[in-house]
């Protein structure tokens, strides 16, 4: 399927030597809305509103650093022999959401211990905010024409893509070829997960269930969508890193959920002592 449509400008604002890209604006918007959602839930549960403001001050920079470390580790062969400062050139692209999540979770665990609050409570409150930020953030990939899938067939275009808004199909026309908008697939899946989590936590489940459900649901969608992408990180050969991590998360989170319920580590309400 070939095409020849102009792409959207990925620059949001240009002031002399200073350039602001749509990618950064969209990521920041996702983070802001995620924080707003978390503070609303904190207020509902009687927690201090500034708790998540304090957390995000540490979590965001650490998440960015860990996302870059994760990417560089799995793309190390591209950095060996080159200028050492390329490892830090994050403005040239190269971060991974799984790395960001690892950094965020570690930060939240330490933060919870220091502030003497339950990590699981923080995680349950943050889970919908995380998936909301991810759903919005994928549109940053859209503006950069990255994280797309393989080329689409004529039949697929006629049966599905032609019904999408022109600005999406035009942006997925890269170098004269139409590609799968995997950013859109993942964004849509993440919105479904967001709705599921918002409904789930209203039923006051056992502590940790919302966060673990987030990890499971996101990983299921990511596994299948990752298989369509053309820019995947690989552990070895054709083994995609994100798919392996997704499988590990699904199995591990289901096991942890069962263990916490059977062992009594998960209480039913947030006013209990068990965490």
C-alpha positions as CSV (number, residue, x, y, z in Angstrom):
1,X,0.0,0.0,0.0
2,X,1.7,3.2,-1.2
3,X,0.7,6.8,-0.5
4,X,2.1,10.3,-0.7
5,X,0.5,12.6,1.9
6,X,2.3,15.3,3.9
7,X,3.0,14.6,7.6
8,X,2.2,16.8,10.5
9,X,4.9,19.1,11.9
10,X,6.3,17.6,15.1
11,X,7.4,21.0,16.3
12,X,5.1,22.6,18.8
13,X,7.0,25.9,19.3
14,X,10.3,27.2,17.9
15,X,11.9,30.2,19.5
16,X,15.4,30.9,18.2
17,X,17.7,28.2,19.5
18,X,14.9,26.7,21.7
19,X,12.5,24.2,20.2
20,X,9.5,22.5,21.9
21,X,8.3,19.3,20.3
22,X,4.8,17.9,20.3
23,X,6.2,14.8,21.9
24,X,7.2,16.6,25.0
25,X,4.0,18.6,25.2
26,X,1.9,15.4,24.9
27,X,3.9,13.5,27.5
28,X,3.7,16.4,29.9
29,X,-0.1,16.6,29.3
30,X,-0.4,12.9,30.1
31,X,1.6,13.3,33.3
32,X,-0.5,16.3,34.4
33,X,-3.8,14.6,33.8
34,X,-2.5,11.5,35.6
35,X,-1.5,13.5,38.6
36,X,-4.9,15.2,38.6
37,X,-6.6,11.8,38.6
38,X,-4.4,10.5,41.4
39,X,-4.9,13.6,43.7
40,X,-8.7,13.2,43.3
41,X,-8.6,9.6,44.4
42,X,-6.2,10.5,47.3
43,X,-8.7,13.1,48.4
44,X,-11.5,10.5,48.3
45,X,-9.5,8.2,50.5
46,X,-8.6,10.9,53.0
47,X,-4.9,11.2,52.1
48,X,-3.0,14.4,51.7
49,X,-3.4,15.9,48.2
50,X,0.3,16.8,48.0
51,X,1.3,13.2,48.5
52,X,1.4,12.4,44.8
53,X,2.8,15.8,44.0
54,X,5.8,15.0,46.2
55,X,6.1,11.5,44.7
56,X,6.0,12.6,41.1
57,X,8.9,15.1,41.8
58,X,11.1,12.1,42.3
59,X,9.4,9.6,40.1
60,X,9.4,11.5,36.8
61,X,13.2,12.1,36.5
62,X,14.0,8.6,37.8
63,X,11.5,7.1,35.3
64,X,13.2,9.0,32.5
65,X,16.7,7.8,33.6
66,X,15.6,4.2,34.0
67,X,13.7,4.2,30.7
68,X,17.0,5.4,29.0
69,X,19.1,2.8,30.9
70,X,16.7,0.0,29.8
71,X,16.9,1.1,26.2
72,X,20.6,1.4,26.1
73,X,21.1,-2.0,27.8
74,X,19.1,-3.8,25.0
75,X,20.6,-1.7,22.3
76,X,24.2,-1.8,23.6
77,X,25.7,-3.0,20.4
78,X,24.7,0.3,18.8
79,X,26.7,2.3,21.4
80,X,29.8,0.2,21.6
81,X,32.7,1.9,19.8
82,X,30.8,5.2,19.4
83,X,31.2,8.4,21.4
84,X,30.5,7.8,25.1
85,X,28.1,10.7,25.3
86,X,25.7,9.1,22.9
87,X,24.5,7.0,25.8
88,X,23.1,10.2,27.4
89,X,21.7,11.7,24.1
90,X,18.0,11.1,25.1
91,X,16.9,14.0,22.9
92,X,17.8,11.8,19.9
93,X,15.2,9.2,21.0
94,X,15.5,5.9,22.7
95,X,13.5,5.3,25.9
96,X,11.3,2.3,26.9
97,X,8.1,2.3,28.9
98,X,9.1,-0.9,30.8
99,X,12.2,0.8,32.0
100,X,10.2,3.8,33.1
101,X,7.8,1.6,35.0
102,X,10.6,-0.2,36.8
103,X,12.1,3.1,37.9
104,X,8.7,4.4,39.0
105,X,7.9,1.3,41.1
106,X,11.3,1.3,42.8
107,X,10.8,5.0,43.6
108,X,7.3,4.4,44.9
109,X,8.5,1.6,47.2
110,X,11.3,3.8,48.7
111,X,8.9,6.8,48.9
112,X,6.3,4.8,50.7
113,X,8.8,3.6,53.3
114,X,10.1,7.1,54.0
115,X,6.6,8.6,54.2
116,X,5.3,5.6,56.2
117,X,2.3,4.9,53.9
118,X,1.3,1.7,52.2
119,X,3.1,1.1,48.8
120,X,0.1,-1.0,47.7
121,X,-2.3,1.9,48.4
122,X,-0.1,4.3,46.4
123,X,0.2,1.8,43.6
124,X,-3.6,1.2,43.5
125,X,-4.3,4.9,43.3
126,X,-1.5,5.5,40.7
127,X,-2.5,2.6,38.4
128,X,-5.3,4.4,36.5
129,X,-3.1,7.5,36.3
130,X,-0.2,5.4,34.8
131,X,-2.4,3.9,32.1
132,X,-4.0,7.3,31.3
133,X,-0.5,8.8,30.8
134,X,0.4,5.9,28.6
135,X,-2.7,6.2,26.5
136,X,-2.0,9.9,25.9
137,X,1.7,9.5,25.6
138,X,1.4,7.2,22.5
139,X,0.1,10.2,20.6
140,X,3.6,11.6,21.0
141,X,4.9,8.6,19.1
142,X,2.2,9.4,16.5
143,X,3.6,13.0,16.0
144,X,7.1,11.6,15.6
145,X,5.9,8.9,13.2
146,X,7.5,6.2,15.3
147,X,6.4,3.0,17.2
148,X,4.4,2.1,14.1
149,X,3.7,-1.4,12.7
150,X,4.6,-3.0,9.5
151,X,3.2,-1.9,6.1
152,X,-0.5,-2.5,5.7
153,X,-2.0,-4.4,2.8
154,X,-4.5,-3.0,0.3
155,X,-7.2,-5.1,1.8
156,X,-6.6,-3.9,5.4
157,X,-6.6,-0.3,4.2
158,X,-9.9,-0.7,2.4
159,X,-11.5,-2.6,5.3
160,X,-10.3,-0.5,8.2
161,X,-7.8,2.3,7.7
162,X,-9.7,4.3,5.2
163,X,-12.3,4.9,7.8
164,X,-9.8,6.5,10.2
165,X,-9.5,10.3,10.2
166,X,-7.3,11.7,7.4
167,X,-4.8,13.2,9.9
168,X,-4.0,9.7,11.2
169,X,-3.7,8.0,7.8
170,X,-1.7,10.8,6.5
171,X,0.7,10.6,9.4
172,X,1.1,6.9,9.0
173,X,2.1,7.4,5.4
174,X,5.9,7.3,5.7
175,X,8.3,7.4,2.8
176,X,5.4,6.6,0.4
177,X,4.2,3.5,2.4
178,X,1.2,3.2,4.7
179,X,2.0,1.6,8.1
180,X,-0.1,0.1,10.9
181,X,-1.0,2.8,13.5
182,X,0.1,0.6,16.4
183,X,0.2,3.7,18.6
184,X,-3.5,4.0,18.0
185,X,-4.1,0.3,18.9
186,X,-2.2,0.6,22.1
187,X,-3.8,3.9,23.0
188,X,-7.3,2.5,22.5
189,X,-6.4,-0.6,24.5
190,X,-5.0,1.5,27.4
191,X,-8.3,3.5,27.5
192,X,-10.2,0.3,27.9
193,X,-7.9,-0.7,30.7
194,X,-8.4,2.7,32.3
195,X,-12.2,2.2,32.3
196,X,-11.8,-1.3,33.7
197,X,-9.5,0.0,36.6
198,X,-11.8,2.9,37.5
199,X,-14.7,0.5,37.8
200,X,-12.7,-2.1,39.6
201,X,-11.4,0.2,42.4
202,X,-15.0,1.4,43.1
203,X,-15.7,-2.1,44.3
204,X,-13.0,-1.7,47.0
205,X,-11.0,-4.8,46.1
206,X,-8.2,-6.2,48.2
207,X,-5.2,-4.0,48.5
208,X,-2.9,-4.4,45.5
209,X,-5.5,-5.8,43.2
210,X,-6.0,-2.6,41.1
211,X,-2.2,-2.2,40.5
212,X,-1.6,-5.9,39.7
213,X,-4.7,-5.9,37.4
214,X,-3.2,-2.9,35.6
215,X,0.1,-4.7,35.0
216,X,-1.7,-7.8,33.8
217,X,-4.2,-6.0,31.5
218,X,-1.6,-3.7,30.0
219,X,0.9,-6.5,29.4
220,X,-1.7,-8.6,27.6
221,X,-2.4,-5.8,25.1
222,X,1.3,-4.9,24.8
223,X,2.2,-8.5,24.0
224,X,0.0,-8.7,20.9
225,X,0.6,-5.1,19.7
226,X,4.4,-5.4,20.1
227,X,4.3,-8.3,17.6
228,X,3.2,-5.9,15.0
229,X,5.9,-3.2,15.6
230,X,9.0,-2.7,13.5
231,X,11.1,-1.0,16.1
232,X,11.2,-3.6,18.9
233,X,14.0,-4.2,21.2
234,X,15.3,-7.8,21.1
235,X,16.8,-10.0,23.9
236,X,18.3,-12.4,21.4
237,X,17.5,-13.4,17.9
238,X,13.8,-12.7,17.1
239,X,12.8,-12.8,20.8
240,X,11.2,-9.4,21.5
241,X,12.1,-7.9,24.9
242,X,8.7,-6.3,25.5
243,X,6.8,-9.6,24.8
244,X,9.0,-11.5,27.2
245,X,8.6,-8.9,29.9
246,X,4.8,-8.9,29.2
247,X,4.6,-12.7,29.8
248,X,6.7,-12.4,32.9
249,X,4.5,-9.7,34.3
250,X,1.2,-11.5,33.6
251,X,2.4,-14.7,35.2
252,X,4.2,-13.0,38.1
253,X,1.3,-10.6,38.9
254,X,-1.3,-13.4,38.8
255,X,0.9,-15.4,41.1
256,X,1.5,-12.5,43.5
257,X,-2.2,-11.7,43.5
258,X,-3.1,-15.3,44.5
259,X,-0.3,-15.4,47.1
260,X,-1.3,-12.2,48.8
261,X,-4.9,-13.3,49.0
262,X,-4.2,-16.8,50.3
263,X,-1.5,-15.6,52.8
264,X,-3.6,-12.8,54.2
265,X,-1.2,-10.1,53.2
266,X,-3.9,-8.3,51.3
267,X,-6.6,-6.8,53.5
268,X,-10.0,-5.9,52.1
269,X,-10.1,-2.3,53.1
270,X,-7.5,0.5,53.2
271,X,-8.1,1.2,56.9
272,X,-6.5,-2.1,57.9
273,X,-3.0,-2.7,59.1
274,X,-1.9,-5.2,56.5
275,X,-0.1,-4.0,53.5
